[in-house]
């Protein structure tokens, strides 16, 4: 195996830098503009939590105190 010199190491660093810059440039078109909420005020205020059987089972398995 031949010993590595500074030129070889810098070449690898440059390759990794270019790879990082390329991945950022490729991901840039995937970013979209922020949009306003589509929920109405009534939908925002409605209750979303439902204590179903599987939620109760989770609580019992993880030893959460029972709700009264």
MARTIKE-468583 format. One line per 3 residues: number of its first residue (from 0); their letters; for each residue x, y, z of N, C-alpha, C, O. Coordinates in Angstrom, 1 decimal, always signed. Example, Ala and Ser with C-alpha at 12.3 -4.5 7.8 and 13.67 -1.06 7.14 Angstrom:
residues 2
0) AS) +13.2/-5.7/+7.8/+12.3/-4.5/+7.8/+13.2/-3.3/+7.8/+14.2/-3.3/+8.5 ~ +12.8/-2.2/+7.1/+13.7/-1.1/+7.1/+12.9/+0.0/+7.9/+13.4/+1.1/+8.0
//
This chain:
residues 68
0) XXX) +0.8/-1.2/+0.0/+0.0/+0.0/+0.0/+0.9/+1.2/+0.0/+1.8/+1.3/+0.8 ~ +0.6/+2.2/-0.9/+1.4/+3.4/-0.9/+1.0/+4.4/+0.1/-0.2/+4.5/+0.4 ~ +1.9/+5.2/+0.6/+1.6/+6.2/+1.6/+0.8/+7.3/+1.0/+1.0/+7.7/-0.2
3) XXX) -0.1/+7.8/+1.8/-1.0/+8.9/+1.3/-0.2/+10.3/+1.4/+0.5/+10.5/+2.4 ~ -0.4/+11.1/+0.4/+0.2/+12.4/+0.5/-0.9/+13.5/+0.7/-2.1/+13.1/+0.6 ~ -0.5/+14.7/+0.9/-1.5/+15.8/+1.2/-2.5/+16.0/+0.0/-3.6/+16.3/+0.2
6) XXX) -2.0/+15.8/-1.2/-2.8/+16.1/-2.4/-4.0/+15.1/-2.4/-5.1/+15.5/-2.8 ~ -3.7/+13.8/-2.1/-4.8/+12.8/-2.1/-5.8/+13.1/-1.0/-7.0/+13.0/-1.3 ~ -5.4/+13.5/+0.1/-6.3/+13.8/+1.2/-7.2/+15.0/+0.9/-8.4/+15.0/+1.1
9) XXX) -6.6/+16.0/+0.3/-7.4/+17.2/-0.1/-8.4/+16.9/-1.2/-9.5/+17.4/-1.2 ~ -8.0/+16.0/-2.1/-8.9/+15.5/-3.1/-10.2/+14.9/-2.6/-11.3/+15.1/-3.0 ~ -10.0/+14.0/-1.5/-11.1/+13.4/-0.9/-12.0/+14.4/-0.2/-13.2/+14.3/-0.2
12) XXX) -11.4/+15.4/+0.5/-12.1/+16.4/+1.2/-12.9/+17.2/+0.2/-14.1/+17.6/+0.5 ~ -12.3/+17.6/-0.9/-13.0/+18.3/-1.9/-14.2/+17.6/-2.5/-15.3/+18.1/-2.7 ~ -14.1/+16.3/-2.7/-15.2/+15.4/-3.1/-16.3/+15.4/-2.1/-17.5/+15.6/-2.5
15) XXX) -16.0/+15.3/-0.9/-17.0/+15.3/+0.2/-17.7/+16.6/+0.3/-18.9/+16.7/+0.5 ~ -17.0/+17.7/+0.1/-17.6/+19.0/+0.2/-18.5/+19.2/-1.0/-19.6/+19.7/-0.8 ~ -18.1/+18.8/-2.2/-19.0/+18.9/-3.4/-20.2/+18.0/-3.2/-21.3/+18.4/-3.6
18) XXX) -20.1/+16.9/-2.6/-21.2/+16.0/-2.4/-22.2/+16.7/-1.4/-23.4/+16.6/-1.7 ~ -21.7/+17.3/-0.4/-22.6/+18.0/+0.5/-23.3/+19.2/-0.1/-24.5/+19.4/+0.1 ~ -22.6/+20.0/-0.9/-23.2/+21.1/-1.6/-24.2/+20.7/-2.6/-25.3/+21.3/-2.8
21) XXX) -23.9/+19.6/-3.3/-24.8/+19.0/-4.3/-26.1/+18.5/-3.7/-27.2/+18.7/-4.3 ~ -26.0/+17.9/-2.5/-27.3/+17.4/-1.9/-28.1/+18.6/-1.4/-29.4/+18.5/-1.5 ~ -27.5/+19.7/-0.9/-28.3/+20.9/-0.6/-29.0/+21.5/-1.8/-30.1/+21.9/-1.7
24) XXX) -28.2/+21.6/-2.9/-28.8/+22.2/-4.1/-29.9/+21.3/-4.7/-30.9/+21.8/-5.2 ~ -29.8/+20.0/-4.5/-30.8/+19.1/-5.0/-32.1/+19.2/-4.2/-33.2/+19.0/-4.7 ~ -32.0/+19.5/-2.9/-33.1/+19.5/-2.0/-33.8/+20.9/-2.1/-35.0/+21.0/-1.6
27) XXX) -33.2/+21.9/-2.6/-33.7/+23.3/-2.6/-35.1/+23.3/-3.3/-36.0/+24.0/-2.8 ~ -35.2/+22.7/-4.5/-36.5/+22.8/-5.2/-37.7/+22.1/-4.5/-38.8/+22.3/-4.8 ~ -37.3/+21.2/-3.5/-38.4/+20.5/-2.8/-39.1/+21.3/-1.7/-40.1/+21.0/-1.3
30) XXX) -38.4/+22.4/-1.3/-39.0/+23.3/-0.3/-40.1/+24.1/-0.9/-39.9/+24.7/-1.9 ~ -41.3/+24.1/-0.2/-42.4/+24.9/-0.8/-42.7/+26.1/+0.1/-42.2/+26.1/+1.3 ~ -43.5/+27.0/-0.4/-43.8/+28.1/+0.4/-44.8/+27.8/+1.5/-45.6/+26.8/+1.4
33) XXX) -44.8/+28.5/+2.6/-45.7/+28.3/+3.7/-47.1/+28.7/+3.3/-47.3/+29.7/+2.6 ~ -48.0/+27.9/+3.8/-49.4/+28.2/+3.5/-50.2/+28.5/+4.8/-49.8/+28.0/+5.8 ~ -51.3/+29.3/+4.7/-52.1/+29.6/+5.8/-52.9/+28.3/+6.2/-53.1/+27.4/+5.3
36) XXX) -53.3/+28.2/+7.4/-54.2/+27.1/+7.9/-55.4/+27.0/+7.1/-56.0/+28.1/+6.7 ~ -55.9/+25.8/+6.8/-57.2/+25.7/+6.1/-58.3/+25.3/+7.1/-59.4/+25.2/+6.6 ~ -58.0/+25.2/+8.3/-59.0/+24.9/+9.3/-59.7/+26.1/+9.7/-59.2/+27.2/+9.8
39) XXX) -61.0/+26.0/+9.9/-61.8/+27.1/+10.4/-61.6/+27.2/+11.9/-61.0/+26.3/+12.5 ~ -62.1/+28.3/+12.5/-61.9/+28.5/+14.0/-62.7/+27.4/+14.7/-62.2/+26.9/+15.8 ~ -63.8/+27.0/+14.2/-64.6/+25.9/+14.9/-63.8/+24.6/+14.9/-63.8/+23.9/+15.9
42) XXX) -63.2/+24.3/+13.8/-62.4/+23.0/+13.7/-61.2/+23.1/+14.6/-60.7/+22.1/+15.1 ~ -60.6/+24.3/+14.8/-59.4/+24.4/+15.6/-59.8/+24.2/+17.1/-59.0/+23.7/+17.9 ~ -61.0/+24.5/+17.5/-61.4/+24.4/+18.9/-62.0/+23.0/+19.2/-62.2/+22.7/+20.4
45) XXX) -62.3/+22.2/+18.2/-63.0/+20.9/+18.6/-62.1/+20.0/+19.3/-60.8/+20.1/+19.1 ~ -62.6/+19.1/+20.1/-61.9/+18.1/+20.8/-61.3/+17.1/+19.9/-62.1/+16.5/+19.1 ~ -60.0/+16.8/+20.0/-59.4/+15.8/+19.1/-59.0/+14.5/+19.9/-58.9/+13.5/+19.3
48) XXX) -58.9/+14.6/+21.1/-58.5/+13.5/+21.9/-59.7/+12.6/+22.2/-60.7/+13.1/+22.6 ~ -59.5/+11.3/+22.0/-60.5/+10.3/+22.2/-59.9/+9.2/+23.0/-58.9/+8.6/+22.5 ~ -60.4/+8.9/+24.1/-59.9/+7.8/+25.0/-60.5/+6.5/+24.5/-61.5/+6.0/+25.1
51) XXX) -59.9/+5.9/+23.5/-60.4/+4.6/+23.0/-59.8/+3.4/+23.8/-59.0/+3.6/+24.7 ~ -60.2/+2.2/+23.4/-59.7/+1.0/+24.1/-58.2/+0.9/+24.0/-57.6/+0.5/+25.0 ~ -57.6/+1.2/+22.8/-56.2/+1.0/+22.7/-55.4/+2.1/+23.5/-54.3/+1.8/+24.0
54) XXX) -56.0/+3.2/+23.7/-55.4/+4.3/+24.5/-55.4/+3.8/+26.0/-54.5/+4.0/+26.7 ~ -56.6/+3.3/+26.4/-56.7/+2.8/+27.8/-55.7/+1.7/+28.1/-55.1/+1.6/+29.1 ~ -55.5/+0.8/+27.1/-54.6/-0.3/+27.2/-53.2/+0.2/+27.4/-52.4/-0.3/+28.2
57) XXX) -52.8/+1.2/+26.6/-51.5/+1.9/+26.7/-51.3/+2.4/+28.1/-50.2/+2.2/+28.6 ~ -52.3/+3.1/+28.6/-52.2/+3.7/+29.9/-51.9/+2.6/+31.0/-51.1/+2.7/+31.9 ~ -52.7/+1.5/+30.9/-52.6/+0.4/+31.9/-51.2/-0.3/+31.8/-50.6/-0.6/+32.8
60) XXX) -50.8/-0.5/+30.5/-49.5/-1.2/+30.4/-48.3/-0.4/+30.9/-47.4/-0.9/+31.5 ~ -48.4/+0.9/+30.7/-47.3/+1.8/+31.1/-47.5/+2.4/+32.5/-46.8/+3.3/+32.9 ~ -48.5/+1.9/+33.2/-48.8/+2.2/+34.6/-49.1/+3.7/+34.9/-48.6/+4.2/+35.9
63) XXX) -49.8/+4.3/+34.0/-50.3/+5.6/+34.3/-51.5/+5.5/+35.2/-52.2/+4.6/+35.2 ~ -51.6/+6.5/+36.1/-52.7/+6.5/+37.0/-54.1/+6.5/+36.3/-54.2/+7.2/+35.3 ~ -55.1/+5.8/+36.8/-56.4/+5.8/+36.2/-57.1/+7.1/+36.3/-56.9/+7.8/+37.3
66) XX) -57.8/+7.5/+35.3/-58.6/+8.8/+35.3/-59.8/+8.5/+36.1/-60.4/+7.5/+36.1 ~ -60.2/+9.5/+36.9/-61.4/+9.4/+37.7/-62.5/+10.2/+37.1/-63.6/+10.2/+37.6
//
